[in-house]
Every structure is written in structure tokens, then in C-alpha cells.
Amino acid sequence: MIKRLHLHFPFRALWLTCLLILSFFVVLPAHAQLLTGGNSAVGLWPSLQVDNEADQVEDPGDQVEDPGPLFSAPYGKDHFFGNWWGAQPWLLNHGIHILADVHEELAGNFRGGRRKGVDNAGQVGVELDVDWGKLTNADIMKGFWTHMMVVNGHGRNLSTDYIGDSLGGVQQIYGARGNVVAHLVYLYGEHAFLHNHIDISAGWIPVGSFFAASPLFCMYMNVAMCGNPAPTKYTEGARDWPSGNLGFVARVMPTKQTYIMAGLFAVSPHAYNGGISGWAWAQDGLGKFSSPVEIGWLPSFGRNHLVGHYKAGFGYDNSKYKNLLNDVNGNAWVQTGAQPQYEAGRASAWFMADQMLMRNGDGPTNGLIALAGWMWSDGKTTAMSHHVWAGMTETGAAWGRPNDSVGAMFQWMTMSRASVLQQEAALAAGVPFPDNQWGKVWGIQTHENIYEVFYNAHVANGMSLQPDFQYINRPGGSTVFHDAAVMALQFNVVM
């Protein structure tokens, strides 16, 4: 565990480090290759590789191009150590894709919040994807893959330690991993049929990495956006990376630019899906299911192929959840002490879009991209009801560094009416505010605004540094603490 650092010299050093790195890499000639995941965002959902050997056809027009490699924020697939002294090409030729990643995020709160201070959070992860068709050279195995990832997390959470904010954590790498050596993120099989028009995945799967997902989200550090937006990823039936649910996903692409995707997942009624290690799939209380559905349109406009991704979805969890306000008699249970009323089912919905407006190069994100979205969850049982975001990001050669990215994002998160009334009832009764899905509540929560800007510099093959600034308006959704200003430095290297 990395100890917390206190303000004074470390904080001044953090500021100077970020500013020097930003100014240095703006003028330094580019020499890194573009990462193909994480900050470079090539995928739309977890899937087989683009050059999948399954279902090869004579007419390429019948083949739906697969959307890209497995989405595993914040990883890419280029390696700092190159081809591993010749070992990697041999592994790839045999269908074995191995990736190790080190990710660190040093962040400091220098204004507002509970108090000033600096924390670091990070993780080490290993990903293994196996193309069993290549590995076995058996026709019956062509098109079948398995995907696995384990991570080890460490460090402290700046938002809860210093800001008093459990809603929009300023570090994307924190939490849900448990104090274990190897936390299982996912382990599932995948098979494509009919020239990739149909794709089936089944096993231990992060729901939010398939549904309401975009690789663009983890270009930003704030965890309310990376790698799946709040609020649904904090609910039991739709948890996101690094948590999973036991289930399956089916995706059908009628055309190259349209898809419909549906899933069925067992709901875990526990704080940690699969236990703190992620390996305990047969937890007690399983028996209810969540069933998300999503449709998407993937257009490409003009001769410059200005790509866009437009998707809408709906999810339903048939579990019973405690009403945030009412007891069995229709009164506030925080005041009466009576048993809460239980609601049958929880619904959620989302719409999100991104569109490239100007192209700077051949890569999938080499250009100016606008993105926006909205997500809703049933406010009777979920403390946060709405999340709206809008942002811009640009990657490419416009300023002479084709592999660097710059971006800005605004987020607005509002709490549900039932949650606000619950907290008002607790205040009137003189009892502590109940915790919710996001953690500790410091005051009556109404809404929170988050402003973020970043510059991501690719400093070597497989390595990036990202100075990041975030301004948190109404930390924790209340006025208990003053607005917080955070400066951070993110480091990522793919071994």
C-alpha cells in the first residue's frame, strides 16, 4: 500500500512536474507509435481481432469488419519492450496474445474539498487472449477465443481521503479490486458466426464493458466516466470493469454499420461481485437476472471517413431492491425504523454518441471528435438518477505530434428525488445519513458538476504520460465542502 503524501513540497512538485511535462512534450518531436487501446480507443465492445480467421469468404463485401480488439481500459497492445526479443511474433502466430500493464495515477487536491493533500493509486494487470483456431489448427475451433484478465490494485483514493466526494472519483484506477494478489476482472469465451454477423460471448463478464461503453471514455481520468458512465455501473446487475457478472452477450450486425446486442446476467446481491477476489462465482443469493439491450449505428461520412458511433440502450433487473425513502407503511424508514418497502425491478436507459468532425490521420481517433451522452437509472432504488456529459478530444498531427491527445469534458450528475427526501428525513430526525451505492454521504446531495481537461503525451512505444486537471463543483453532490481543484499525473506503460 502506498502511503498518503501530505501537502507542502510534494504538492508543489506535482504542479511543477505536470507543467514541465506538458510544455516539454508539446515541442518534443513525436517518436512513439499509437497505442491501439486505452487512450487511443480502437474498439467498440469486447470482440475478436480484426483479422479473425473464422468464416473467411471469397467476397470481402460479405464480411462484417470486426470492431476491434478486446476493450480492456486502460490497456493498449503495443509493447514498451517491442517484440519481446522475437517471442511475441511466435506467440501471435500461434494465437496467443499476452499483455502486461503498469498504471499509476498521482493526484493532488490543492483547493477546496475536506483538506489539501496528495494520493497515488495504481494497478498492475495481465491480459491473456487466446485464438484457439490458430493454437490448435482445428477447423472446429476456428472463430473461438477465450479472454482473461487479472489485476493487482494498490494505493489510496484522493476523492474520499481529501475531497469528500464519492460520486466522481478523480482517479480512474481505484476500488473494486479487493486486497488480493490477483483480482479476476473477466474470464469468458467468444465465438463469431456467419462472417462476424453474429458474435456470442459467455462467462464472467463486466457488463459495462459491453453495454453503454466506449473506449473514448478512458481518455479521461474521472471514474464517473471511465470506462463506463455512472450510474448503472454502480448497481448490482450492471457492474463494470474490474467487476463482473456471470452471463452471456449476443451481438447481431445486420449490416456493417448497424448492430443490436442483448445480454442476460446473474445478479450478485453483494458489495463485491465474485467476492473481493472476483473468483467466487457461486455466491449465495444468485437467482435474479439483469437483461440489457442496445442498438447502434456506426456511420462513416465523406471521403475522409469521419466515423461516428451512436447507441441507445435499456436495461432491466428483476431483483427486489430497498426503496430509498418509504417503509412498508409509506413513511420514511430512516425516521420510523420500520422495514423498508421493496421495489420489484430496476430499470435503466442510455443514449450516447461520438462523431469525428475533422480527420488528422489514418487512425480510428486521429482527428477532432465530439462526444456526448445521457444515462438514467430508476431513482426509487438508485441514489443517482441522471448523468449527462459532453466533451471534445483531438488526436493527431495538427500540432506536430500525431500520437498525442488533448481533451476536455463536462459532466453533470443529479441525485434522485427519493434519495434527497431520504436525506432530508434523516436530517430532520437527527440521525446519520445512510450510505448509498457511492459510499459515505456528508450532506444532502442534489447534483455535482465535473470539469476536466487533459493532455496525453506518448513518450515511447507503449508508454504515455498524462497531465490532468479537474474542477469538482459541489463535491459529493452537496455544499458541505467548497469546490475542489485537482491536478494529476497519469503514467501508463504496456510491457
C-alpha positions in Angstrom: 0.0 0.0 0.0 1.4 3.4 -0.9 1.2 5.9 1.9 -0.6 9.2 1.6 1.6 12.2 1.0 0.9 15.4 2.7 0.8 18.9 1.2 3.8 21.2 1.1 6.8 20.3 -1.1 5.2 17.2 -2.7 2.3 19.2 -3.9 4.4 22.0 -5.4 6.5 19.3 -7.0 3.3 17.7 -8.5 2.3 21.1 -10.0 5.8 21.8 -11.5 6.1 18.2 -12.8 2.8 18.4 -14.7 3.5 21.8 -16.2 7.1 20.9 -17.2 5.9 17.7 -18.9 3.1 19.5 -20.7 5.4 22.2 -22.1 8.2 19.7 -22.9 6.2 17.3 -24.9 4.3 19.9 -26.9 7.6 20.8 -28.6 9.3 17.4 -28.5 9.3 15.6 -31.9 7.0 12.7 -31.8 8.5 9.2 -31.9 6.0 6.9 -30.3 3.7 4.6 -32.0 -0.1 5.0 -31.5 -1.5 2.7 -28.8 -4.4 0.6 -30.0 -6.4 0.7 -26.9 -7.0 2.7 -23.8 -6.3 6.3 -24.8 -6.3 5.5 -28.5 -9.7 3.8 -28.4 -10.0 1.3 -31.3 -12.7 -1.0 -30.1 -16.5 -0.5 -29.6 -17.0 -3.6 -27.5 -15.1 -6.7 -26.5 -14.6 -8.8 -29.6 -12.4 -10.9 -31.8 -9.4 -9.5 -33.6 -10.0 -7.7 -36.9 -8.0 -10.4 -38.9 -10.1 -13.2 -37.4 -9.7 -16.3 -39.5 -13.2 -17.6 -38.8 -15.7 -17.7 -41.7 -13.4 -16.4 -44.4 -15.2 -15.6 -47.6 -14.3 -15.1 -51.2 -16.3 -11.9 -51.3 -14.9 -9.4 -48.7 -18.1 -7.5 -49.0 -20.0 -10.2 -47.1 -17.6 -9.9 -44.2 -18.6 -7.6 -41.4 -15.4 -6.0 -40.2 -15.0 -6.8 -36.6 -14.9 -3.6 -34.4 -11.5 -4.3 -32.9 -9.5 -5.9 -30.1 -10.8 -6.6 -26.7 -11.7 -3.5 -24.8 -9.7 -3.5 -21.6 -9.1 0.0 -20.3 -6.6 1.5 -20.0 -4.5 -1.0 -21.9 -3.2 -0.9 -25.5 -1.5 -3.7 -27.4 1.8 -2.1 -28.4 4.7 -3.1 -26.1 7.4 -1.0 -24.5 9.8 -3.9 -24.9 8.9 -4.3 -28.6 8.5 -7.9 -29.9 9.9 -9.4 -26.7 13.2 -10.4 -28.4 11.3 -12.4 -31.0 8.9 -14.2 -28.7 5.9 -12.1 -29.4 5.6 -12.8 -33.1 5.8 -16.5 -32.4 3.0 -16.2 -29.8 0.8 -14.2 -32.1 1.3 -16.6 -34.9 0.0 -19.3 -32.6 -3.0 -17.3 -31.5 -1.6 -16.3 -28.0 -2.0 -12.6 -27.1 -0.3 -11.7 -23.8 -0.2 -8.2 -22.3 1.1 -6.8 -19.0 0.5 -3.2 -17.9 1.6 -0.9 -15.2 -0.6 2.1 -14.5 -0.1 4.8 -11.8 -2.1 8.0 -11.1 -0.7 10.6 -8.7 -3.3 13.2 -7.9 -3.4 16.2 -5.5 -6.2 18.4 -4.2 -4.9 21.9 -3.9 -8.1 23.8 -3.3 -11.4 23.2 -1.5 -12.8 19.8 -0.5 -12.1 18.5 3.0 -8.4 19.3 3.0 -5.4 19.5 0.8 -3.3 16.5 0.1 -1.9 14.1 -2.5 -2.6 10.4 -3.1 -1.4 7.8 -5.5 -3.4 4.9 -6.9 -2.3 2.3 -9.4 -2.5 -1.3 -10.6 -0.6 -4.0 -12.4 -2.6 -6.1 -14.8 -2.1 -9.1 -17.1 -4.3 -9.9 -20.0 -4.4 -13.2 -22.0 -6.4 -13.6 -25.2 -6.2 -17.0 -27.0 -7.4 -17.7 -30.6 -8.0 -21.5 -30.3 -8.4 -21.8 -34.0 -4.8 -20.8 -34.5 -3.5 -22.5 -31.5 -5.0 -26.0 -32.3 -5.2 -25.6 -36.1 -8.5 -27.5 -35.8 -11.4 -26.4 -38.0 -13.9 -26.9 -35.2 -12.1 -24.3 -33.1 -11.9 -21.6 -35.7 -13.5 -18.4 -34.5 -13.4 -19.4 -30.9 -11.5 -17.2 -28.4 -11.1 -17.0 -24.7 -10.3 -13.8 -22.8 -8.9 -13.4 -19.3 -7.6 -10.5 -17.2 -6.3 -10.3 -13.6 -5.2 -7.1 -11.9 -3.5 -6.1 -8.6 -4.5 -2.7 -7.3 -2.8 -0.5 -4.7 -2.8 3.0 -3.3 -5.3 5.4 -1.9 -8.4 7.3 -3.1 -7.9 11.0 -3.2 -11.6 11.8 -3.6 -12.6 10.1 -0.3 -9.4 10.9 1.6 -9.3 14.6 0.8 -12.2 15.9 -1.3 -15.2 14.3 0.5 -16.6 13.1 -2.8 -17.7 9.6 -3.5 -19.7 10.4 -6.7 -17.0 11.5 -9.2 -13.7 9.9 -8.2 -10.8 11.8 -9.8 -8.7 8.6 -10.3 -9.9 6.1 -12.8 -7.8 3.3 -11.2 -9.2 2.7 -7.8 -11.5 0.4 -6.0 -13.4 -2.9 -6.5 -10.3 -5.0 -6.7 -10.1 -6.2 -3.1 -6.9 -6.7 -1.1 -5.7 -9.7 -3.1 -2.7 -10.5 -5.2 -4.8 -11.3 -8.4 -8.3 -9.9 -8.8 -10.2 -11.6 -11.7 -11.7 -9.0 -14.0 -13.1 -11.3 -16.6 -12.8 -14.8 -18.0 -15.1 -15.8 -20.9 -15.3 -17.4 -24.2 -16.3 -15.8 -27.5 -17.3 -17.3 -30.9 -18.2 -15.5 -34.1 -20.5 -16.9 -36.8 -21.7 -16.1 -40.3 -18.7 -13.9 -41.2 -18.9 -12.0 -37.9 -22.5 -11.0 -38.4 -23.2 -12.9 -35.1 -21.0 -12.9 -32.1 -21.6 -14.8 -28.8 -19.7 -14.3 -25.5 -20.3 -16.2 -22.3 -18.6 -16.4 -18.9 -17.5 -13.9 -16.2 -18.1 -10.6 -18.0 -18.0 -6.9 -16.9 -21.5 -5.8 -18.1 -20.4 -2.2 -18.5 -17.6 -3.1 -20.9 -20.1 -4.3 -23.4 -23.1 -2.0 -22.8 -23.1 1.8 -22.7 -19.4 1.6 -23.4 -16.9 3.5 -25.5 -13.0 3.3 -25.5 -13.0 7.1 -25.6 -14.3 7.3 -22.1 -10.9 6.2 -20.5 -9.1 9.0 -22.3 -10.5 10.9 -19.3 -9.3 10.2 -15.7 -12.5 10.8 -13.8 -14.0 7.4 -12.9 -17.6 8.6 -13.3 -16.9 8.4 -17.0 -14.1 5.8 -17.4 -14.7 3.0 -18.6 -18.5 3.1 -18.3 -20.6 6.0 -17.2 -22.4 6.2 -13.8 -25.0 5.4 -12.5 -25.6 1.9 -13.8 -22.0 0.6 -13.2 -22.6 1.1 -9.5 -25.7 -1.2 -9.5 -25.6 -4.9 -8.7 -26.8 -6.1 -12.1 -24.6 -3.9 -14.4 -21.2 -3.7 -12.8 -18.3 -2.5 -14.9 -14.6 -3.3 -15.1 -12.9 -4.5 -12.8 -16.1 -6.2 -11.5 -18.0 -8.9 -13.5 -21.3 -10.8 -13.6 -21.9 -14.4 -14.7 -23.8 -14.3 -18.0 -23.7 -14.1 -21.8 -23.9 -11.5 -24.6 -25.2 -11.9 -28.2 -24.5 -9.3 -30.9 -26.0 -9.3 -34.3 -24.9 -7.0 -37.1 -27.4 -7.0 -40.0 -25.1 -4.5 -41.8 -21.6 -3.2 -41.5 -23.0 -0.1 -39.8 -25.7 -1.4 -37.5 -26.0 -3.8 -34.6 -28.3 -5.0 -31.9 -26.8 -6.5 -28.8 -28.5 -8.2 -25.8 -27.3 -9.9 -22.7 -28.5 -11.9 -19.6 -26.5 -11.7 -16.4 -26.9 -13.3 -12.9 -27.3 -10.5 -10.3 -24.9 -10.6 -7.3 -26.5 -9.1 -4.2 -23.1 -8.4 -2.6 -20.8 -5.4 -2.3 -18.2 -7.3 -4.3 -19.3 -9.4 -7.3 -17.4 -12.7 -7.1 -16.1 -11.8 -3.7 -13.2 -9.5 -3.1 -11.0 -11.7 -5.4 -13.5 -11.9 -8.3 -13.1 -15.7 -8.4 -16.1 -16.7 -6.2 -18.7 -17.1 -9.0 -21.1 -19.2 -7.0 -22.0 -16.6 -4.4 -25.2 -17.1 -2.3 -28.2 -15.1 -3.3 -27.9 -15.6 -7.0 -31.1 -16.3 -8.9 -32.2 -12.9 -10.3 -31.2 -11.6 -13.7 -30.4 -8.3 -15.5 -31.1 -8.0 -19.2 -29.6 -5.1 -21.1 -30.3 -4.4 -24.8 -28.5 -2.0 -27.0 -28.8 -0.8 -30.6 -26.1 1.1 -32.5 -25.4 2.9 -35.7 -21.7 3.2 -36.9 -21.6 5.6 -39.8 -18.6 6.8 -41.8 -19.1 10.2 -43.6 -17.3 11.6 -46.6 -14.1 10.8 -48.4 -12.2 11.2 -45.1 -14.3 8.5 -43.4 -15.4 10.7 -40.5 -16.5 7.8 -38.2 -19.3 8.1 -35.7 -20.8 5.8 -33.0 -24.4 6.3 -32.0 -26.0 3.9 -29.5 -29.1 3.7 -27.3 -30.0 1.0 -24.7 -32.3 -0.1 -22.0 -31.7 -2.5 -19.1 -33.9 -4.2 -16.6 -33.0 -6.1 -13.4 -35.8 -8.2 -12.0 -34.4 -8.3 -8.4 -36.1 -6.6 -5.5 -34.3 -3.6 -4.0 -34.9 -1.4 -1.0 -36.9 1.8 -1.6 -34.6 4.7 -0.6 -37.4 6.5 1.2 -40.6 4.6 2.0 -41.1 1.9 4.6 -43.9 -0.7 4.4 -46.4 1.8 5.6 -45.4 4.6 3.2 -43.4 6.6 5.7 -39.7 7.5 5.8 -37.9 4.4 7.2 -35.0 6.5 8.4 -37.4 8.1 10.9 -39.7 5.2 11.8 -37.2 2.4 11.9 -39.7 0.1 10.2 -38.8 -2.3 7.4 -38.2 -0.5 4.1 -40.6 -1.1 1.2 -39.0 -3.3 -1.5 -39.4 -2.4 -5.2 -39.8 -5.2 -7.8 -37.3 -4.5 -10.6 -34.9 -1.7 -11.5 -34.7 -0.1 -15.0 -32.0 2.0 -16.7 -31.6 3.7 -20.1 -28.9 5.5 -22.0 -28.1 7.3 -25.2 -24.6 8.2 -26.3 -22.8 9.4 -29.4 -19.4 10.4 -30.7 -18.6 11.9 -34.1 -15.3 12.7 -35.8 -15.5 16.2 -37.1 -12.1 16.5 -38.7 -9.5 13.9 -39.6 -5.8 14.3 -38.8 -4.6 10.9 -39.9 -5.5 7.3 -40.7 -6.1 6.0 -37.1 -9.5 5.5 -35.7 -9.1 8.5 -33.4 -6.8 10.6 -35.4 -8.9 13.7 -35.5 -11.2 16.1 -33.7 -14.1 14.1 -32.0 -17.1 15.4 -30.2 -18.9 13.1 -27.7 -22.0 13.4 -25.5 -24.4 11.2 -23.7 -27.2 10.7 -21.1 -27.8 7.9 -18.7 -30.7 7.3 -16.3 -31.5 4.8 -13.6 -34.6 4.2 -11.5 -34.4 6.8 -8.7 -36.5 4.8 -6.3 -33.7 2.4 -5.6 -30.6 4.2 -7.1 -29.3 7.3 -5.4 -28.1 8.9 -8.7 -30.8 9.2 -11.3 -29.3 11.1 -14.2 -25.9 11.6 -15.7 -25.2 14.0 -18.7 -21.8 14.6 -20.3 -20.3 16.4 -23.3 -16.7 16.7 -24.4 -14.2 17.0 -27.2 -10.9 15.2 -27.8 -8.3 15.5 -30.6 -5.5 13.2 -31.6 -3.2 13.7 -34.5 -0.7 15.8 -36.3 -2.4 19.2 -36.0 0.4 20.4 -33.7 3.1 18.1 -34.9 2.7 15.2 -32.5 0.5 12.7 -34.3 0.3 10.3 -31.3 -0.7 12.8 -28.6 -4.2 13.6 -27.5 -5.8 16.6 -25.8 -9.4 16.7 -24.5 -12.0 18.4 -22.3 -15.1 17.0 -20.6 -18.1 18.4 -18.7 -20.3 16.1 -16.5 -23.5 16.8 -14.6 -24.8 14.2 -12.2 -28.0 14.6 -10.3 -29.4 12.6 -7.4 -32.8 11.0 -7.3 -35.8 12.7 -5.6 -36.2 9.7 -3.3 -32.6 10.0 -2.2 -32.9 13.7 -1.5 -36.1 13.1 0.5 -34.4 10.3 2.5 -31.5 12.6 3.5 -33.9 15.4 4.4 -35.8 13.0 6.6 -32.6 11.8 8.3 -31.6 15.4 8.9 -35.0 16.2 10.5 -34.8 13.2 12.7 -31.2 13.9 13.8 -29.9 10.6 12.6 -26.8 9.9 10.4 -27.3 10.0 6.6 -27.5 6.4 5.3 -24.7 5.4 2.9 -25.7 4.7 -0.7 -24.2 2.9 -3.7 -21.5 5.5 -4.0 -20.4 5.4 -0.3 -20.4 7.9 2.5 -22.9 10.8 2.4 -21.7 14.1 4.0 -24.8 16.2 3.4 -28.0 16.5 1.4 -27.0 15.5 -2.2 -28.6 17.2 -5.1 -26.1 17.4 -8.0 -22.4 17.6 -8.9 -20.6 19.1 -11.8 -17.2 18.0 -13.0 -14.9 19.8 -15.5 -11.8 18.1 -16.8 -9.0 18.9 -19.3 -6.0 16.7 -20.1 -3.0 16.3 -22.4 -1.8 12.8 -23.1 1.8 12.5 -24.4 3.1 9.3 -25.9 6.7 9.3 -24.9 7.8 5.9 -26.1 6.4 2.8 -27.7 3.7 1.6 -25.3 4.3 4.4 -22.8 2.3 7.6 -22.1 2.2 10.4 -19.5 -1.0 12.5 -19.0 -1.2 15.7 -17.0 -4.8 16.1 -16.0 -6.8 18.9 -14.3 -10.2 18.5 -12.8 -12.5 21.0 -11.1 -15.2 19.5 -8.8 -18.3 21.7 -8.3 -20.3 20.6 -5.2 -18.1 17.7 -4.1 -20.2 14.7 -3.1 -23.3 16.5 -4.5 -23.7 18.8 -1.6 -22.5 22.2 -0.3 -20.7 20.7 2.8 -17.3 21.2 1.2 -16.0 24.0 -1.1 -15.4 23.3 -4.8 -12.2 21.3 -5.3 -9.4 21.7 -7.8 -7.2 18.7 -8.6 -4.0 18.4 -10.6 -3.0 14.8 -11.5 -0.3 13.0 -13.5 -1.2 9.6 -15.1 1.5 7.1 -16.2 0.9 4.0 -18.2 3.3 1.5 -19.8 2.4 -1.7 -21.6 5.2 -4.1 -21.2 
